[in-house]
Amino acid sequence: MTSHRGDPPPVAGPPRRCDNTSVGVLIADPAGRLLLLRRATPPVGMAPVAGHVDDHGTPADAARQEVAEEVGLTVRTLDLVAEGWRPNACRRPAGPRGTGHHWFLYRAVVAGTVRPDPAAAREVRWHTPDEIQNLVRRTVAYATGHVTAELFADAPGIEPVWVRFLHDLALADAPAGDLAAVDALARGRGPDRTA
């Protein structure tokens, strides 16, 4: 979760616990390219705007606020496209439901100019469907032990939890065995070095 622009830095203290509820927002431009960002904090990978619901109110409220915070855009319309539990690891200490998140995925129509928050993103850009598929292949290669953690960190693919989402929404494809390896990676297990 990022801070609001202009907010004072957070006060040091114990890390905030995971609330086990997250949102993700798919934003496409008129050419059909998807907006992805490379986070400034773990987990490693390219992903749509996302974050914990925390104190944002409803998941839809959180989705709107995450878009504004992370990429400086205003949500005009928001449509829920998927929802459900994913046992993905979090950089925060485990929440009351253990490791994982109940995800709410939205498609958004936005207004404004992309203005990434450097505290949230190291890179933000539009990706074609072919580029997204190549990023999925990179994550599969990492999950199956064909790319080292160092190389993946330098040139990441899709953030592991998002590979399954993109597959399920028919925005990318990966064979079932590869999806299982990526799902294990999303749960926090290391890459499969036996592949």
Backbone torsions as a table, in degrees:
resi	resn	phi	psi	omega
1	MET	NA	133.7	-178.7
2	THR	-95.7	162.0	176.0
3	SER	-85.5	159.0	176.1
4	HIS	-70.5	144.9	177.3
5	ARG	-57.0	132.8	178.6
6	GLY	87.1	-9.8	177.1
7	ASP	-69.3	148.7	174.3
8	PRO	-65.7	156.3	178.9
9	PRO	-61.0	150.0	-179.6
10	PRO	-63.5	149.0	177.8
11	VAL	-77.0	136.4	179.2
12	ALA	-63.8	144.1	179.7
13	GLY	175.4	-168.8	179.6
14	PRO	-64.3	147.2	180.0
15	PRO	-63.9	144.9	178.1
16	ARG	-67.7	136.2	178.9
17	ARG	-75.8	150.9	176.4
18	CYS	-64.4	138.6	177.0
19	ASP	-92.6	2.2	178.0
20	ASN	60.9	18.6	178.1
21	THR	-135.6	123.2	-178.0
22	SER	-132.4	158.4	174.5
23	VAL	-122.3	152.4	171.8
24	GLY	-135.2	144.5	-175.3
25	VAL	-129.0	117.4	177.0
26	LEU	-89.8	119.6	-179.4
27	ILE	-121.1	120.7	178.4
28	ALA	-115.2	147.5	175.1
29	ASP	-90.0	174.3	-178.6
30	PRO	-59.5	-22.7	178.7
31	ALA	-83.8	-1.3	179.4
32	GLY	86.2	10.4	177.1
33	ARG	-82.8	145.0	-177.6
34	LEU	-100.5	135.1	178.3
35	LEU	-80.1	120.6	177.9
36	LEU	-125.1	150.9	175.8
37	LEU	-129.1	151.7	173.6
38	ARG	-101.5	112.5	-173.7
39	ARG	-64.0	151.2	175.0
40	ALA	-83.0	-11.7	179.6
41	THR	-127.9	161.2	178.1
42	PRO	-59.8	155.6	5.7
43	PRO	-82.3	157.4	-180.0
44	VAL	-72.0	138.8	174.3
45	GLY	139.5	165.4	175.0
46	MET	-89.9	139.3	-177.1
47	ALA	-157.1	157.9	170.0
48	PRO	-65.6	170.9	173.4
49	VAL	-54.3	136.1	-179.1
50	ALA	-160.3	161.1	175.4
51	GLY	176.8	172.5	177.7
52	HIS	-74.2	152.7	176.4
53	VAL	-72.0	-42.1	177.7
54	ASP	43.9	-124.5	-175.7
55	ASP	-96.1	16.8	-176.9
56	HIS	-76.7	-6.8	-177.2
57	GLY	97.3	-119.3	-179.5
58	THR	-83.8	162.7	173.7
59	PRO	-56.3	-39.2	178.6
60	ALA	-63.9	-40.6	176.1
61	ASP	-61.2	-43.9	179.5
62	ALA	-62.0	-41.8	179.5
63	ALA	-60.1	-46.9	179.3
64	ARG	-60.9	-44.4	-177.9
65	GLN	-68.7	-38.3	178.2
66	GLU	-63.1	-41.0	178.0
67	VAL	-60.7	-46.2	179.2
68	ALA	-63.2	-44.9	-177.0
69	GLU	-67.6	-47.3	-170.9
70	GLU	-82.2	-36.7	-174.7
71	VAL	-129.2	4.2	173.3
72	GLY	70.3	19.7	-179.7
73	LEU	-101.9	158.1	177.0
74	THR	-105.7	126.7	178.6
75	VAL	-77.3	125.7	176.0
76	ARG	-93.3	-46.4	176.3
77	THR	-135.9	149.8	-176.3
78	LEU	-139.7	122.0	180.0
79	ASP	-122.1	126.0	176.1
80	LEU	-70.1	124.1	-178.8
81	VAL	-112.8	-18.7	178.7
82	ALA	-164.5	155.7	176.8
83	GLU	-157.6	146.1	176.6
84	GLY	160.2	171.1	-177.9
85	TRP	-81.2	135.7	172.0
86	ARG	-130.5	130.0	-178.7
87	PRO	-82.8	48.0	-177.5
88	ASN	-85.7	143.4	179.5
89	ALA	-66.8	158.6	-178.4
90	CYS	-131.3	150.8	176.8
91	ARG	-73.8	-16.1	177.5
92	ARG	-85.4	161.6	171.5
93	PRO	-59.7	147.3	-177.1
94	ALA	-54.2	145.6	-178.9
95	GLY	-90.2	-169.9	-176.6
96	PRO	-62.4	-24.1	178.8
97	ARG	-98.9	14.2	-179.8
98	GLY	84.6	-149.4	-178.0
99	THR	-88.0	123.6	177.6
100	GLY	138.3	176.1	-176.2
101	HIS	-144.3	143.3	165.6
102	HIS	-86.8	113.8	-175.0
103	TRP	-95.2	142.3	169.8
104	PHE	-120.4	114.2	-179.0
105	LEU	-105.2	132.4	-177.4
106	TYR	-124.0	153.3	163.3
107	ARG	-104.4	136.0	-177.9
108	ALA	-126.2	144.4	165.4
109	VAL	-102.6	131.1	-172.2
110	VAL	-124.6	165.7	174.6
111	ALA	-130.3	154.6	176.8
112	GLY	108.9	-173.9	179.4
113	THR	-111.1	137.0	178.9
114	VAL	-60.6	122.3	176.9
115	ARG	-133.6	84.9	-175.0
116	PRO	-65.3	145.4	173.1
117	ASP	-84.2	116.1	-177.9
118	PRO	-62.1	-20.4	175.8
119	ALA	-74.2	-20.0	-178.2
120	ALA	-101.8	-33.2	-170.9
121	ALA	-138.5	136.7	174.1
122	ARG	-87.3	-24.9	-177.4
123	GLU	-154.5	138.6	174.8
124	VAL	-138.9	127.8	175.6
125	ARG	-160.7	166.0	179.0
126	TRP	-84.5	138.6	-178.1
127	HIS	-123.9	134.1	175.7
128	THR	-73.7	163.6	175.4
129	PRO	-55.8	-39.4	178.1
130	ASP	-64.6	-40.0	178.1
131	GLU	-65.4	-39.4	177.8
132	ILE	-63.2	-43.8	178.4
133	GLN	-60.8	-40.5	177.4
134	ASN	-64.6	-37.3	176.7
135	LEU	-66.9	-36.8	175.2
136	VAL	-62.7	-44.3	178.3
137	ARG	-59.3	-38.4	179.2
138	ARG	-63.5	-43.3	178.9
139	THR	-65.5	-40.8	176.4
140	VAL	-60.7	-43.2	179.0
141	ALA	-61.3	-39.3	176.9
142	TYR	-67.6	-46.5	-177.7
143	ALA	-63.5	-29.4	-178.3
144	THR	-98.3	10.6	172.4
145	GLY	85.2	13.7	-178.6
146	HIS	-95.8	-6.7	176.2
147	VAL	-134.4	134.2	-179.9
148	THR	-74.7	161.7	177.4
149	ALA	-60.1	-37.9	-179.6
150	GLU	-64.8	-45.4	179.2
151	LEU	-66.8	-37.2	178.5
152	PHE	-66.2	-39.5	178.6
153	ALA	-65.2	-36.9	179.4
154	ASP	-71.4	-37.9	-178.5
155	ALA	-139.7	78.6	-172.7
156	PRO	-73.8	160.2	168.9
157	GLY	-96.2	-153.2	177.1
158	ILE	-70.3	139.7	174.3
159	GLU	-53.7	131.4	-170.5
160	PRO	-50.1	-43.9	-178.1
161	VAL	-61.1	-27.7	-177.4
162	TRP	-79.5	-18.5	179.2
163	VAL	-60.2	-48.1	179.8
164	ARG	-63.7	-42.5	178.8
165	PHE	-59.2	-48.9	-178.8
166	LEU	-63.3	-37.3	176.5
167	HIS	-63.6	-49.9	-177.3
168	ASP	-63.6	-28.6	179.2
169	LEU	-92.0	8.7	179.1
170	ALA	60.1	33.3	176.1
171	LEU	-100.9	-9.3	176.6
172	ALA	-161.3	168.6	-178.0
173	ASP	-135.3	146.8	173.7
174	ALA	-155.7	140.4	177.7
175	PRO	-62.0	153.7	-176.0
176	ALA	-54.5	-44.4	179.9
177	GLY	-62.7	-38.6	177.5
178	ASP	-69.3	-38.0	176.9
179	LEU	-61.5	-38.6	178.6
180	ALA	-62.1	-41.4	178.9
181	ALA	-66.1	-40.7	178.8
182	VAL	-68.2	-39.7	176.9
183	ASP	-60.0	-40.5	177.5
184	ALA	-62.7	-40.4	177.4
185	LEU	-62.7	-42.4	178.7
186	ALA	-62.9	-31.2	178.4
187	ARG	-75.3	-6.8	178.6
188	GLY	103.8	0.7	175.7
189	ARG	-80.6	145.6	-179.1
190	GLY	-67.5	168.8	178.1
191	PRO	-59.9	151.3	177.6
192	ASP	-78.8	106.9	-178.9
193	ARG	-88.8	6.4	179.0
194	THR	-95.3	-6.8	-177.4
195	ALA	-70.0	NA	NA
